[in-house]
Amino acid sequence: MWYFLDPEFSKNPLLILLFVVSLSVVIFLRYAVASALYKFGVSYATSSKRNSCYKKRNQIIRELKWASLSSIVFAGICALSVIMYNHGWTKIYGDIDHHSIIYFILSPILLLAGYETYYYWLHRLMHHRSVYKIIHKVHHESIEPTVFSAFSFHPLEAFVQFIFFPIVIVLIPLHLSAIAAVFSILTVSAMINHAGVEVYGNGWIIKHIIGSSHHDLHHREFKTNFGLNLTWWDNAMKTSSHNNKPQH
């Protein structure tokens, strides 16, 4: 069943292609279905008419097209990670007793913190004028993002975003469930940030965790709010829209 874990997998180009194609479909369908359910669920719960799918159907179609390419890139990098794992080049482990339970609990938190840092500075780079027009402009074509904007990237941006993980699994021991948990959190967070409906309210949470209001400003202002899940880097580097002194 798990043919991709067979040591012979990496020697068979047809199996690798099958894996990439099938996983691309799974990633895309999961993103599309989850995004649609989230959008309609939140809209129903909040009676929000903003980002109407009917009014933004052309934008959503464009986002879905780019997301399909991003899904292929993500699947390709997953295939690379599987090949690395099969060759014993990673520190992924399946036995929870291989490391302490404290490390097992902390490792996904550390991974999220590491990716938050990587993404923030990558995002700043993406807004450099020489890079923005070539790569990041695709994502910012959605000036008022929808939940479907979450995976709407130029393939090169999808690559540089996701290549972080094959590098990390070579350097840091991570349990399979920790990796799965991180991917789930990132997927849900991306939907929340782009949905156009603030679900965190106006209290303590919104000061530290990025919601749609924070990311909507980024899509409109371009030069503020570069964080992914947390506001900490924006606050530390004074690139938060609340600082009134965005860095250029």
N, C-alpha and C positions, 0 to 999 in steps of 0.2 A: 504493500500500500504506500509506504513512505519511500518511493523509488528514489527520491532526490537525496536520501541519506545513504544510499548504496555507494561504496567507494568507487564503483565504475561510472557513477553519474557524471563526474567531471570529464570523463574521457569520451562521452557520447554527445556530440553536438546536437543531435536530434532531440535527445531527452532534455538538454538544457533549453533548447528552443521551446519545447512543449511546456516546460516549467515556467518560462518567462511569459509565454502567451496565456496560459491558464491562470497564472497568478495575476497578470495584468487585468484580466477580466474580473477576477475576484475582488481585487483592490478597487477597481473602478465602480463595480456594482455596489460594493459596501459603502463607498463614499457617496454615490448618487442616492441610494436608498436611505441611508442614515441621514443625509443632508435634507432630503425631502421630508422625512418623518419629523426631523427636528424643526424644520421651518414651519410646517403646518401645525405641529403640536404647540410650538411657542406662540404662533400667530393666533391660534384658537384660544389658548390660555390667557393671552394678554389683549385679545381683540385688536391686535395691531394690523393695520393695513399697509404698513411701510414695506418697501421692497416687494410689492405684489408680483407674484410669478407671472401674472398675465401681462402687466405693464412692462416687465423686464425680460420678457421671453427671449428677445434677441440677444441680450446680454448673457442670459443663462445658457443659451445654446453655445455662444462663444466660450463661456467658462467650461462647459462640459467638453468641448473639443480640446481645449488646452489640458484639461484634467485627464483626458484619455491618454495624451502623450506623457503626462507626468506619471500616470499609473504604469506605463511601459518602463519608464526610467526607474521607478521604485522597484518594480519586479526584477529588472536587470541587476540592480545592486543587491537585491535579496539573493539572486542566483549566485552572484559573486561571493556573498557571505556564506552561502551553503557550501560552495566549493572550498572556501577557506576552512570552514568547519570540518568538512570531510577529510581534509589534509592535515588536520590537527594544528592549524595555524592560529586558532582563536583560543580564548580563555573562557568560552561558554561552558557551563557545567549544568548537568541535569540532576545530580544528587544533592539535595538540599543540605546534607550533612558535610558536604565538601568544604564549606566555610561556615562560620558561626551564624547563628540566627540573627544576631545584631547586624552583621554585615549584610545578610540577606535582606533585612528590612531597610537598611540605609542605602544600599546600592542603587535602587531606582531613584531615590531622592538625589543622590550624587549625580546620577546620569542626567536627570532633568536639569539640575543646576549647571552641569557642564554644557548641555545643549543650549540652555538659555544664554550662556555666555557666548558660545560659538555663534548662535543665531543673531544675537544683538550686533556683534561686530561684522558679521557677514552682511547683515541687513544694511548697516551703515555703508559698507563697501558698495552694495548694490545701488545705492543712491548717488554714488559718484557719477558725474555726468558722462564719463566715457563708458561706464558699465550699464548705467540705467537705460539708455536708449536701445542697447542691444539685447538686454536680458530682462531687467526688472519691469520695464514699461508694460509688458504683457499683463502682469498682475495688477498694475495701476490703471489699466484701461477701465477697470471697474471702480469708478470714482466713488460711487455709492455701492459698496459691495453687497452681495447676497451670500447666503450660506454656501452656495455653490462656488464662490470665489476661493474657498479654502484650498483647493487643489489646482487652481488656475494659474499655472506657472509655465514659463518658457522651459523647455527640456533641460537647458543648461543650468537654470536656477534650481530645478528639481534635483539635478545631479549634485550640485554643490551643497544643497541643503541636506541630502540624505547620505552623502559619502562619509559624513561624520561617524555613522554607526559602524561600518566595517572597520574603520580605524580604531574605534573605541574597543570593539570586541577582541582586538589583537592585544590591547594594552591592559584591559581591566577585566577581572573575573566577573561574570554576570550570569545569573541563573536565567533559564529560558523564560520563566514566568515573570521575572523582573523586566525583561525586554518587552514581553507582551503587554505588561501593565503600562510601561512608558509609552508604547505606541498607541494604546487605547486612550491614555490621557491626552496625548498630543492631538489625536484625531478629534476627540470631543471638544478640546479647547479651540481648535481651529474653526470648528463649526460655530461655537459660541461667539468667537471674536468677529466673525464675518456675517452673522445672521441679521444684523441691523436692529436687534431688539435686546436691550440691556436686561439681563436676568440677575445681576448681582446687586441691584439696588444702589443706594447712595451712602452706605455705611462703611465700616472698616474694610470689608472685603475688596471693594472697588479701589481702595487706596493701594492695595498690594497685588491684586490679581487683575489681569487685563481682561476686560470685557469688550463688548461691541462698541460702546461709546468711546473708549480709548483708541481702538483700532480704526473706527470710522474717521476720527480726526486725522490719523496718519494718512489715510487715503485721500483726504481733502487737502491737508496742509503739506504733505510730502516730507517736511523737514523736522518733524517731531514724532515721538511715540514709536520707537523702533523695536521695543521689546516684543517677546513672543507670548509668554504666560504671566510674567511678573513685571511690575513697574520698577523694580529695584535698579536696574542698569540705567533706565531713563532718568530716574531721580538722581543717581550718582553722577551721571555725565551731563546732567542738566539739559537733556533732550526731551523732557516731558513737556507737553503742551501747557502744563500748569506753571512752568518756570518763567514763561514769557521771554525767555532768552534762548531760543532754539539755536543749536550750532549748525553752521552751514558747511 
